[in-house]
Amino acid sequence: MARRQGHPVRDIVCDFDASETTCPACLTTFATQGVTRCPECGLNFA
Ligand SMILES: [Zn+2]
């Protein structure tokens, strides 16, 4: 699957190496430290 260059697509990725991440379900941004579930909707990332 080739992705066209110069056409930015912003995928939502839960990056728990970052200090905060965005929930793919409810789009809440929250700090990842010590968290395995979204504090807003309870989506489990573990
Ligand atoms: Zn959520």
mmCIF file of the protein (N, C-alpha, C, O) and its ligand, coordinates in Angstrom:
data_MODEL
# 
_entry.id   MODEL 
# 
loop_
_entity.id 
_entity.type 
_entity.pdbx_number_of_molecules 
1 polymer     1 
2 non-polymer 1 
# 
_entity_poly.entity_id                      1 
_entity_poly.type                           'polypeptide(L)' 
_entity_poly.nstd_linkage                   no 
_entity_poly.nstd_monomer                   no 
_entity_poly.pdbx_seq_one_letter_code       MARRQGHPVRDIVCDFDASETTCPACLTTFATQGVTRCPECGLNFA 
_entity_poly.pdbx_seq_one_letter_code_can   MARRQGHPVRDIVCDFDASETTCPACLTTFATQGVTRCPECGLNFA 
_entity_poly.pdbx_strand_id                 A 
# 
loop_
_entity_poly_seq.entity_id 
_entity_poly_seq.num 
_entity_poly_seq.mon_id 
_entity_poly_seq.hetero 
1 1  MET n 
1 2  ALA n 
1 3  ARG n 
1 4  ARG n 
1 5  GLN n 
1 6  GLY n 
1 7  HIS n 
1 8  PRO n 
1 9  VAL n 
1 10 ARG n 
1 11 ASP n 
1 12 ILE n 
1 13 VAL n 
1 14 CYS n 
1 15 ASP n 
1 16 PHE n 
1 17 ASP n 
1 18 ALA n 
1 19 SER n 
1 20 GLU n 
1 21 THR n 
1 22 THR n 
1 23 CYS n 
1 24 PRO n 
1 25 ALA n 
1 26 CYS n 
1 27 LEU n 
1 28 THR n 
1 29 THR n 
1 30 PHE n 
1 31 ALA n 
1 32 THR n 
1 33 GLN n 
1 34 GLY n 
1 35 VAL n 
1 36 THR n 
1 37 ARG n 
1 38 CYS n 
1 39 PRO n 
1 40 GLU n 
1 41 CYS n 
1 42 GLY n 
1 43 LEU n 
1 44 ASN n 
1 45 PHE n 
1 46 ALA n 
# 
loop_
_struct_asym.id 
_struct_asym.entity_id 
A 1 
B 2 
# 
loop_
_chem_comp.id 
_chem_comp.type 
_chem_comp.mon_nstd_flag 
ALA 'L-peptide linking' y 
ARG 'L-peptide linking' y 
ASN 'L-peptide linking' y 
ASP 'L-peptide linking' y 
CYS 'L-peptide linking' y 
GLN 'L-peptide linking' y 
GLU 'L-peptide linking' y 
GLY 'peptide linking'   y 
HIS 'L-peptide linking' y 
ILE 'L-peptide linking' y 
LEU 'L-peptide linking' y 
MET 'L-peptide linking' y 
PHE 'L-peptide linking' y 
PRO 'L-peptide linking' y 
SER 'L-peptide linking' y 
THR 'L-peptide linking' y 
VAL 'L-peptide linking' y 
ZN  non-polymer         . 
# 
_pdbx_entity_nonpoly.entity_id   2 
_pdbx_entity_nonpoly.name        ? 
_pdbx_entity_nonpoly.comp_id     ZN 
# 
_pdbx_nonpoly_scheme.asym_id         B 
_pdbx_nonpoly_scheme.entity_id       2 
_pdbx_nonpoly_scheme.mon_id          ZN 
_pdbx_nonpoly_scheme.ndb_seq_num     1 
_pdbx_nonpoly_scheme.pdb_seq_num     101 
_pdbx_nonpoly_scheme.auth_seq_num    101 
_pdbx_nonpoly_scheme.pdb_mon_id      ZN 
_pdbx_nonpoly_scheme.auth_mon_id     ZN 
_pdbx_nonpoly_scheme.pdb_strand_id   A 
_pdbx_nonpoly_scheme.pdb_ins_code    . 
# 
loop_
_atom_site.group_PDB 
_atom_site.id 
_atom_site.type_symbol 
_atom_site.label_atom_id 
_atom_site.label_alt_id 
_atom_site.label_comp_id 
_atom_site.label_asym_id 
_atom_site.label_entity_id 
_atom_site.label_seq_id 
_atom_site.pdbx_PDB_ins_code 
_atom_site.Cartn_x 
_atom_site.Cartn_y 
_atom_site.Cartn_z 
_atom_site.occupancy 
_atom_site.B_iso_or_equiv 
_atom_site.pdbx_formal_charge 
_atom_site.auth_seq_id 
_atom_site.auth_comp_id 
_atom_site.auth_asym_id 
_atom_site.auth_atom_id 
_atom_site.pdbx_PDB_model_num 
ATOM   1   N  N  . MET A 1 1  ? 0.843   -1.199 0.000  1.00 0.00 ? 1   MET A N  1 
ATOM   2   C  CA . MET A 1 1  ? 0.000   0.000  0.000  1.00 0.00 ? 1   MET A CA 1 
ATOM   3   C  C  . MET A 1 1  ? 0.876   1.247  0.000  1.00 0.00 ? 1   MET A C  1 
ATOM   4   O  O  . MET A 1 1  ? 1.546   1.546  0.989  1.00 0.00 ? 1   MET A O  1 
ATOM   5   N  N  . ALA A 1 2  ? 0.866   1.949  -1.083 1.00 0.00 ? 2   ALA A N  1 
ATOM   6   C  CA . ALA A 1 2  ? 1.657   3.159  -1.179 1.00 0.00 ? 2   ALA A CA 1 
ATOM   7   C  C  . ALA A 1 2  ? 0.819   4.340  -0.712 1.00 0.00 ? 2   ALA A C  1 
ATOM   8   O  O  . ALA A 1 2  ? -0.321  4.529  -1.137 1.00 0.00 ? 2   ALA A O  1 
ATOM   9   N  N  . ARG A 1 3  ? 1.393   5.100  0.141  1.00 0.00 ? 3   ARG A N  1 
ATOM   10  C  CA . ARG A 1 3  ? 0.709   6.307  0.597  1.00 0.00 ? 3   ARG A CA 1 
ATOM   11  C  C  . ARG A 1 3  ? 1.277   7.496  -0.164 1.00 0.00 ? 3   ARG A C  1 
ATOM   12  O  O  . ARG A 1 3  ? 2.493   7.677  -0.219 1.00 0.00 ? 3   ARG A O  1 
ATOM   13  N  N  . ARG A 1 4  ? 0.431   8.282  -0.733 1.00 0.00 ? 4   ARG A N  1 
ATOM   14  C  CA . ARG A 1 4  ? 0.870   9.370  -1.578 1.00 0.00 ? 4   ARG A CA 1 
ATOM   15  C  C  . ARG A 1 4  ? 1.677   10.399 -0.775 1.00 0.00 ? 4   ARG A C  1 
ATOM   16  O  O  . ARG A 1 4  ? 1.262   10.850 0.292  1.00 0.00 ? 4   ARG A O  1 
ATOM   17  N  N  . GLN A 1 5  ? 2.816   10.744 -1.316 1.00 0.00 ? 5   GLN A N  1 
ATOM   18  C  CA . GLN A 1 5  ? 3.656   11.724 -0.653 1.00 0.00 ? 5   GLN A CA 1 
ATOM   19  C  C  . GLN A 1 5  ? 3.029   13.105 -0.758 1.00 0.00 ? 5   GLN A C  1 
ATOM   20  O  O  . GLN A 1 5  ? 2.335   13.414 -1.727 1.00 0.00 ? 5   GLN A O  1 
ATOM   21  N  N  . GLY A 1 6  ? 3.278   13.922 0.239  1.00 0.00 ? 6   GLY A N  1 
ATOM   22  C  CA . GLY A 1 6  ? 2.795   15.284 0.205  1.00 0.00 ? 6   GLY A CA 1 
ATOM   23  C  C  . GLY A 1 6  ? 1.317   15.418 0.516  1.00 0.00 ? 6   GLY A C  1 
ATOM   24  O  O  . GLY A 1 6  ? 0.730   16.489 0.368  1.00 0.00 ? 6   GLY A O  1 
ATOM   25  N  N  . HIS A 1 7  ? 0.733   14.328 0.945  1.00 0.00 ? 7   HIS A N  1 
ATOM   26  C  CA . HIS A 1 7  ? -0.679  14.370 1.333  1.00 0.00 ? 7   HIS A CA 1 
ATOM   27  C  C  . HIS A 1 7  ? -0.782  13.910 2.787  1.00 0.00 ? 7   HIS A C  1 
ATOM   28  O  O  . HIS A 1 7  ? -0.989  12.730 3.073  1.00 0.00 ? 7   HIS A O  1 
ATOM   29  N  N  . PRO A 1 8  ? -0.634  14.857 3.678  1.00 0.00 ? 8   PRO A N  1 
ATOM   30  C  CA . PRO A 1 8  ? -0.546  14.486 5.085  1.00 0.00 ? 8   PRO A CA 1 
ATOM   31  C  C  . PRO A 1 8  ? -1.839  13.881 5.616  1.00 0.00 ? 8   PRO A C  1 
ATOM   32  O  O  . PRO A 1 8  ? -2.916  14.468 5.511  1.00 0.00 ? 8   PRO A O  1 
ATOM   33  N  N  . VAL A 1 9  ? -1.704  12.737 6.167  1.00 0.00 ? 9   VAL A N  1 
ATOM   34  C  CA . VAL A 1 9  ? -2.833  12.073 6.817  1.00 0.00 ? 9   VAL A CA 1 
ATOM   35  C  C  . VAL A 1 9  ? -2.472  11.911 8.281  1.00 0.00 ? 9   VAL A C  1 
ATOM   36  O  O  . VAL A 1 9  ? -1.489  11.259 8.633  1.00 0.00 ? 9   VAL A O  1 
ATOM   37  N  N  . ARG A 1 10 ? -3.265  12.501 9.099  1.00 0.00 ? 10  ARG A N  1 
ATOM   38  C  CA . ARG A 1 10 ? -2.951  12.441 10.508 1.00 0.00 ? 10  ARG A CA 1 
ATOM   39  C  C  . ARG A 1 10 ? -3.695  11.292 11.162 1.00 0.00 ? 10  ARG A C  1 
ATOM   40  O  O  . ARG A 1 10 ? -4.878  11.393 11.487 1.00 0.00 ? 10  ARG A O  1 
ATOM   41  N  N  . ASP A 1 11 ? -2.989  10.225 11.343 1.00 0.00 ? 11  ASP A N  1 
ATOM   42  C  CA . ASP A 1 11 ? -3.568  9.076  12.022 1.00 0.00 ? 11  ASP A CA 1 
ATOM   43  C  C  . ASP A 1 11 ? -3.524  9.295  13.523 1.00 0.00 ? 11  ASP A C  1 
ATOM   44  O  O  . ASP A 1 11 ? -2.591  9.890  14.062 1.00 0.00 ? 11  ASP A O  1 
ATOM   45  N  N  . ILE A 1 12 ? -4.522  8.816  14.156 1.00 0.00 ? 12  ILE A N  1 
ATOM   46  C  CA . ILE A 1 12 ? -4.526  8.867  15.612 1.00 0.00 ? 12  ILE A CA 1 
ATOM   47  C  C  . ILE A 1 12 ? -3.858  7.606  16.135 1.00 0.00 ? 12  ILE A C  1 
ATOM   48  O  O  . ILE A 1 12 ? -4.315  6.487  15.901 1.00 0.00 ? 12  ILE A O  1 
ATOM   49  N  N  . VAL A 1 13 ? -2.787  7.820  16.836 1.00 0.00 ? 13  VAL A N  1 
ATOM   50  C  CA . VAL A 1 13 ? -2.038  6.696  17.373 1.00 0.00 ? 13  VAL A CA 1 
ATOM   51  C  C  . VAL A 1 13 ? -1.915  6.874  18.877 1.00 0.00 ? 13  VAL A C  1 
ATOM   52  O  O  . VAL A 1 13 ? -1.555  7.946  19.362 1.00 0.00 ? 13  VAL A O  1 
ATOM   53  N  N  . CYS A 1 14 ? -2.209  5.842  19.585 1.00 0.00 ? 14  CYS A N  1 
ATOM   54  C  CA . CYS A 1 14 ? -2.019  5.889  21.018 1.00 0.00 ? 14  CYS A CA 1 
ATOM   55  C  C  . CYS A 1 14 ? -0.557  5.633  21.314 1.00 0.00 ? 14  CYS A C  1 
ATOM   56  O  O  . CYS A 1 14 ? -0.088  4.497  21.245 1.00 0.00 ? 14  CYS A O  1 
ATOM   57  N  N  . ASP A 1 15 ? 0.141   6.664  21.633 1.00 0.00 ? 15  ASP A N  1 
ATOM   58  C  CA . ASP A 1 15 ? 1.564   6.549  21.887 1.00 0.00 ? 15  ASP A CA 1 
ATOM   59  C  C  . ASP A 1 15 ? 1.841   6.666  23.372 1.00 0.00 ? 15  ASP A C  1 
ATOM   60  O  O  . ASP A 1 15 ? 1.908   7.764  23.926 1.00 0.00 ? 15  ASP A O  1 
ATOM   61  N  N  . PHE A 1 16 ? 1.998   5.537  23.993 1.00 0.00 ? 16  PHE A N  1 
ATOM   62  C  CA . PHE A 1 16 ? 2.209   5.547  25.437 1.00 0.00 ? 16  PHE A CA 1 
ATOM   63  C  C  . PHE A 1 16 ? 3.660   5.785  25.814 1.00 0.00 ? 16  PHE A C  1 
ATOM   64  O  O  . PHE A 1 16 ? 4.018   5.775  26.992 1.00 0.00 ? 16  PHE A O  1 
ATOM   65  N  N  . ASP A 1 17 ? 4.488   5.998  24.808 1.00 0.00 ? 17  ASP A N  1 
ATOM   66  C  CA . ASP A 1 17 ? 5.840   6.458  25.091 1.00 0.00 ? 17  ASP A CA 1 
ATOM   67  C  C  . ASP A 1 17 ? 5.877   7.974  25.211 1.00 0.00 ? 17  ASP A C  1 
ATOM   68  O  O  . ASP A 1 17 ? 6.821   8.549  25.753 1.00 0.00 ? 17  ASP A O  1 
ATOM   69  N  N  . ALA A 1 18 ? 4.839   8.604  24.701 1.00 0.00 ? 18  ALA A N  1 
ATOM   70  C  CA . ALA A 1 18 ? 4.741   10.048 24.829 1.00 0.00 ? 18  ALA A CA 1 
ATOM   71  C  C  . ALA A 1 18 ? 4.125   10.387 26.183 1.00 0.00 ? 18  ALA A C  1 
ATOM   72  O  O  . ALA A 1 18 ? 3.574   9.525  26.868 1.00 0.00 ? 18  ALA A O  1 
ATOM   73  N  N  . SER A 1 19 ? 4.230   11.660 26.549 1.00 0.00 ? 19  SER A N  1 
ATOM   74  C  CA . SER A 1 19 ? 3.715   12.065 27.859 1.00 0.00 ? 19  SER A CA 1 
ATOM   75  C  C  . SER A 1 19 ? 2.201   12.149 27.861 1.00 0.00 ? 19  SER A C  1 
ATOM   76  O  O  . SER A 1 19 ? 1.561   12.047 28.908 1.00 0.00 ? 19  SER A O  1 
ATOM   77  N  N  . GLU A 1 20 ? 1.636   12.335 26.677 1.00 0.00 ? 20  GLU A N  1 
ATOM   78  C  CA . GLU A 1 20 ? 0.194   12.279 26.584 1.00 0.00 ? 20  GLU A CA 1 
ATOM   79  C  C  . GLU A 1 20 ? -0.218  11.717 25.233 1.00 0.00 ? 20  GLU A C  1 
ATOM   80  O  O  . GLU A 1 20 ? 0.548   11.753 24.270 1.00 0.00 ? 20  GLU A O  1 
ATOM   81  N  N  . THR A 1 21 ? -1.420  11.205 25.178 1.00 0.00 ? 21  THR A N  1 
ATOM   82  C  CA . THR A 1 21 ? -1.903  10.578 23.964 1.00 0.00 ? 21  THR A CA 1 
ATOM   83  C  C  . THR A 1 21 ? -3.367  10.926 23.777 1.00 0.00 ? 21  THR A C  1 
ATOM   84  O  O  . THR A 1 21 ? -3.995  11.514 24.656 1.00 0.00 ? 21  THR A O  1 
ATOM   85  N  N  . THR A 1 22 ? -3.895  10.563 22.640 1.00 0.00 ? 22  THR A N  1 
ATOM   86  C  CA . THR A 1 22 ? -5.287  10.857 22.330 1.00 0.00 ? 22  THR A CA 1 
ATOM   87  C  C  . THR A 1 22 ? -6.060  9.561  22.184 1.00 0.00 ? 22  THR A C  1 
ATOM   88  O  O  . THR A 1 22 ? -5.647  8.658  21.456 1.00 0.00 ? 22  THR A O  1 
ATOM   89  N  N  . CYS A 1 23 ? -7.159  9.477  22.864 1.00 0.00 ? 23  CYS A N  1 
ATOM   90  C  CA . CYS A 1 23 ? -8.025  8.314  22.779 1.00 0.00 ? 23  CYS A CA 1 
ATOM   91  C  C  . CYS A 1 23 ? -8.637  8.241  21.376 1.00 0.00 ? 23  CYS A C  1 
ATOM   92  O  O  . CYS A 1 23 ? -9.204  9.226  20.902 1.00 0.00 ? 23  CYS A O  1 
ATOM   93  N  N  . PRO A 1 24 ? -8.529  7.082  20.703 1.00 0.00 ? 24  PRO A N  1 
ATOM   94  C  CA . PRO A 1 24 ? -9.088  6.964  19.356 1.00 0.00 ? 24  PRO A CA 1 
ATOM   95  C  C  . PRO A 1 24 ? -10.611 6.891  19.361 1.00 0.00 ? 24  PRO A C  1 
ATOM   96  O  O  . PRO A 1 24 ? -11.249 7.069  18.323 1.00 0.00 ? 24  PRO A O  1 
ATOM   97  N  N  . ALA A 1 25 ? -11.182 6.634  20.510 1.00 0.00 ? 25  ALA A N  1 
ATOM   98  C  CA . ALA A 1 25 ? -12.633 6.494  20.579 1.00 0.00 ? 25  ALA A CA 1 
ATOM   99  C  C  . ALA A 1 25 ? -13.332 7.830  20.830 1.00 0.00 ? 25  ALA A C  1 
ATOM   100 O  O  . ALA A 1 25 ? -14.305 8.166  20.155 1.00 0.00 ? 25  ALA A O  1 
ATOM   101 N  N  . CYS A 1 26 ? -12.828 8.589  21.804 1.00 0.00 ? 26  CYS A N  1 
ATOM   102 C  CA . CYS A 1 26 ? -13.517 9.818  22.190 1.00 0.00 ? 26  CYS A CA 1 
ATOM   103 C  C  . CYS A 1 26 ? -12.670 11.063 21.958 1.00 0.00 ? 26  CYS A C  1 
ATOM   104 O  O  . CYS A 1 26 ? -13.108 12.184 22.220 1.00 0.00 ? 26  CYS A O  1 
ATOM   105 N  N  . LEU A 1 27 ? -11.439 10.849 21.458 1.00 0.00 ? 27  LEU A N  1 
ATOM   106 C  CA . LEU A 1 27 ? -10.544 11.943 21.095 1.00 0.00 ? 27  LEU A CA 1 
ATOM   107 C  C  . LEU A 1 27 ? -10.131 12.810 22.274 1.00 0.00 ? 27  LEU A C  1 
ATOM   108 O  O  . LEU A 1 27 ? -9.713  13.955 22.101 1.00 0.00 ? 27  LEU A O  1 
ATOM   109 N  N  . THR A 1 28 ? -10.250 12.259 23.461 1.00 0.00 ? 28  THR A N  1 
ATOM   110 C  CA . THR A 1 28 ? -9.752  12.964 24.633 1.00 0.00 ? 28  THR A CA 1 
ATOM   111 C  C  . THR A 1 28 ? -8.243  12.813 24.716 1.00 0.00 ? 28  THR A C  1 
ATOM   112 O  O  . THR A 1 28 ? -7.703  11.719 24.547 1.00 0.00 ? 28  THR A O  1 
ATOM   113 N  N  . THR A 1 29 ? -7.582  13.904 24.974 1.00 0.00 ? 29  THR A N  1 
ATOM   114 C  CA . THR A 1 29 ? -6.144  13.857 25.202 1.00 0.00 ? 29  THR A CA 1 
ATOM   115 C  C  . THR A 1 29 ? -5.888  13.775 26.691 1.00 0.00 ? 29  THR A C  1 
ATOM   116 O  O  . THR A 1 29 ? -6.428  14.550 27.480 1.00 0.00 ? 29  THR A O  1 
ATOM   117 N  N  . PHE A 1 30 ? -5.053  12.818 27.057 1.00 0.00 ? 30  PHE A N  1 
ATOM   118 C  CA . PHE A 1 30 ? -4.796  12.644 28.485 1.00 0.00 ? 30  PHE A CA 1 
ATOM   119 C  C  . PHE A 1 30 ? -3.365  12.191 28.712 1.00 0.00 ? 30  PHE A C  1 
ATOM   120 O  O  . PHE A 1 30 ? -2.731  11.623 27.822 1.00 0.00 ? 30  PHE A O  1 
ATOM   121 N  N  . ALA A 1 31 ? -2.864  12.449 29.913 1.00 0.00 ? 31  ALA A N  1 
ATOM   122 C  CA . ALA A 1 31 ? -1.519  12.027 30.261 1.00 0.00 ? 31  ALA A CA 1 
ATOM   123 C  C  . ALA A 1 31 ? -1.482  10.512 30.385 1.00 0.00 ? 31  ALA A C  1 
ATOM   124 O  O  . ALA A 1 31 ? -2.400  9.896  30.927 1.00 0.00 ? 31  ALA A O  1 
ATOM   125 N  N  . THR A 1 32 ? -0.406  9.919  29.874 1.00 0.00 ? 32  THR A N  1 
ATOM   126 C  CA . THR A 1 32 ? -0.316  8.458  29.834 1.00 0.00 ? 32  THR A CA 1 
ATOM   127 C  C  . THR A 1 32 ? 0.288   7.870  31.095 1.00 0.00 ? 32  THR A C  1 
ATOM   128 O  O  . THR A 1 32 ? 0.232   6.660  31.312 1.00 0.00 ? 32  THR A O  1 
ATOM   129 N  N  . GLN A 1 33 ? 0.853   8.706  31.908 1.00 0.00 ? 33  GLN A N  1 
ATOM   130 C  CA . GLN A 1 33 ? 1.608   8.198  33.041 1.00 0.00 ? 33  GLN A CA 1 
ATOM   131 C  C  . GLN A 1 33 ? 0.719   7.421  34.005 1.00 0.00 ? 33  GLN A C  1 
ATOM   132 O  O  . GLN A 1 33 ? -0.205  7.968  34.607 1.00 0.00 ? 33  GLN A O  1 
ATOM   133 N  N  . GLY A 1 34 ? 1.020   6.142  34.133 1.00 0.00 ? 34  GLY A N  1 
ATOM   134 C  CA . GLY A 1 34 ? 0.284   5.288  35.056 1.00 0.00 ? 34  GLY A CA 1 
ATOM   135 C  C  . GLY A 1 34 ? -1.135  4.989  34.619 1.00 0.00 ? 34  GLY A C  1 
ATOM   136 O  O  . GLY A 1 34 ? -1.947  4.534  35.425 1.00 0.00 ? 34  GLY A O  1 
ATOM   137 N  N  . VAL A 1 35 ? -1.450  5.239  33.346 1.00 0.00 ? 35  VAL A N  1 
ATOM   138 C  CA . VAL A 1 35 ? -2.815  5.071  32.864 1.00 0.00 ? 35  VAL A CA 1 
ATOM   139 C  C  . VAL A 1 35 ? -2.858  3.985  31.795 1.00 0.00 ? 35  VAL A C  1 
ATOM   140 O  O  . VAL A 1 35 ? -2.030  3.980  30.884 1.00 0.00 ? 35  VAL A O  1 
ATOM   141 N  N  . THR A 1 36 ? -3.803  3.080  31.898 1.00 0.00 ? 36  THR A N  1 
ATOM   142 C  CA . THR A 1 36 ? -3.984  2.090  30.835 1.00 0.00 ? 36  THR A CA 1 
ATOM   143 C  C  . THR A 1 36 ? -5.380  2.164  30.242 1.00 0.00 ? 36  THR A C  1 
ATOM   144 O  O  . THR A 1 36 ? -5.713  1.427  29.314 1.00 0.00 ? 36  THR A O  1 
ATOM   145 N  N  . ARG A 1 37 ? -6.185  3.053  30.784 1.00 0.00 ? 37  ARG A N  1 
ATOM   146 C  CA . ARG A 1 37 ? -7.535  3.243  30.260 1.00 0.00 ? 37  ARG A CA 1 
ATOM   147 C  C  . ARG A 1 37 ? -7.793  4.716  30.046 1.00 0.00 ? 37  ARG A C  1 
ATOM   148 O  O  . ARG A 1 37 ? -7.244  5.575  30.736 1.00 0.00 ? 37  ARG A O  1 
ATOM   149 N  N  . CYS A 1 38 ? -8.642  4.987  29.073 1.00 0.00 ? 38  CYS A N  1 
ATOM   150 C  CA . CYS A 1 38 ? -9.031  6.362  28.849 1.00 0.00 ? 38  CYS A CA 1 
ATOM   151 C  C  . CYS A 1 38 ? -9.863  6.841  30.029 1.00 0.00 ? 38  CYS A C  1 
ATOM   152 O  O  . CYS A 1 38 ? -10.833 6.190  30.414 1.00 0.00 ? 38  CYS A O  1 
ATOM   153 N  N  . PRO A 1 39 ? -9.483  7.983  30.604 1.00 0.00 ? 39  PRO A N  1 
ATOM   154 C  CA . PRO A 1 39 ? -10.226 8.497  31.758 1.00 0.00 ? 39  PRO A CA 1 
ATOM   155 C  C  . PRO A 1 39 ? -11.615 9.000  31.373 1.00 0.00 ? 39  PRO A C  1 
ATOM   156 O  O  . PRO A 1 39 ? -12.471 9.181  32.239 1.00 0.00 ? 39  PRO A O  1 
ATOM   157 N  N  . GLU A 1 40 ? -11.838 9.223  30.105 1.00 0.00 ? 40  GLU A N  1 
ATOM   158 C  CA . GLU A 1 40 ? -13.097 9.785  29.653 1.00 0.00 ? 40  GLU A CA 1 
ATOM   159 C  C  . GLU A 1 40 ? -14.107 8.685  29.338 1.00 0.00 ? 40  GLU A C  1 
ATOM   160 O  O  . GLU A 1 40 ? -15.223 8.698  29.858 1.00 0.00 ? 40  GLU A O  1 
ATOM   161 N  N  . CYS A 1 41 ? -13.720 7.738  28.493 1.00 0.00 ? 41  CYS A N  1 
ATOM   162 C  CA . CYS A 1 41 ? -14.671 6.727  28.051 1.00 0.00 ? 41  CYS A CA 1 
ATOM   163 C  C  . CYS A 1 41 ? -14.345 5.331  28.582 1.00 0.00 ? 41  CYS A C  1 
ATOM   164 O  O  . CYS A 1 41 ? -15.128 4.395  28.420 1.00 0.00 ? 41  CYS A O  1 
ATOM   165 N  N  . GLY A 1 42 ? -13.171 5.203  29.222 1.00 0.00 ? 42  GLY A N  1 
ATOM   166 C  CA . GLY A 1 42 ? -12.840 3.925  29.834 1.00 0.00 ? 42  GLY A CA 1 
ATOM   167 C  C  . GLY A 1 42 ? -12.259 2.904  28.871 1.00 0.00 ? 42  GLY A C  1 
ATOM   168 O  O  . GLY A 1 42 ? -12.083 1.740  29.230 1.00 0.00 ? 42  GLY A O  1 
ATOM   169 N  N  . LEU A 1 43 ? -11.963 3.327  27.663 1.00 0.00 ? 43  LEU A N  1 
ATOM   170 C  CA . LEU A 1 43 ? -11.350 2.417  26.699 1.00 0.00 ? 43  LEU A CA 1 
ATOM   171 C  C  . LEU A 1 43 ? -10.042 1.867  27.246 1.00 0.00 ? 43  LEU A C  1 
ATOM   172 O  O  . LEU A 1 43 ? -9.166  2.616  27.678 1.00 0.00 ? 43  LEU A O  1 
ATOM   173 N  N  . ASN A 1 44 ? -9.928  0.557  27.219 1.00 0.00 ? 44  ASN A N  1 
ATOM   174 C  CA . ASN A 1 44 ? -8.760  -0.090 27.778 1.00 0.00 ? 44  ASN A CA 1 
ATOM   175 C  C  . ASN A 1 44 ? -7.672  -0.244 26.723 1.00 0.00 ? 44  ASN A C  1 
ATOM   176 O  O  . ASN A 1 44 ? -7.889  -0.844 25.670 1.00 0.00 ? 44  ASN A O  1 
ATOM   177 N  N  . PHE A 1 45 ? -6.502  0.306  27.022 1.00 0.00 ? 45  PHE A N  1 
ATOM   178 C  CA . PHE A 1 45 ? -5.395  0.241  26.065 1.00 0.00 ? 45  PHE A CA 1 
ATOM   179 C  C  . PHE A 1 45 ? -4.434  -0.877 26.368 1.00 0.00 ? 45  PHE A C  1 
ATOM   180 O  O  . PHE A 1 45 ? -3.539  -1.149 25.567 1.00 0.00 ? 45  PHE A O  1 
ATOM   181 N  N  . ALA A 1 46 ? -4.583  -1.523 27.477 1.00 0.00 ? 46  ALA A N  1 
ATOM   182 C  CA . ALA A 1 46 ? -3.619  -2.531 27.895 1.00 0.00 ? 46  ALA A CA 1 
ATOM   183 C  C  . ALA A 1 46 ? -3.742  -3.810 27.054 1.00 0.00 ? 46  ALA A C  1 
ATOM   184 O  O  . ALA A 1 46 ? -2.999  -4.767 27.274 1.00 0.00 ? 46  ALA A O  1 
HETATM 185 ZN ZN . ZN  B 2 .  ? -11.746 7.617  25.366 1.00 0.00 2 101 ZN  A ZN 1 
# 
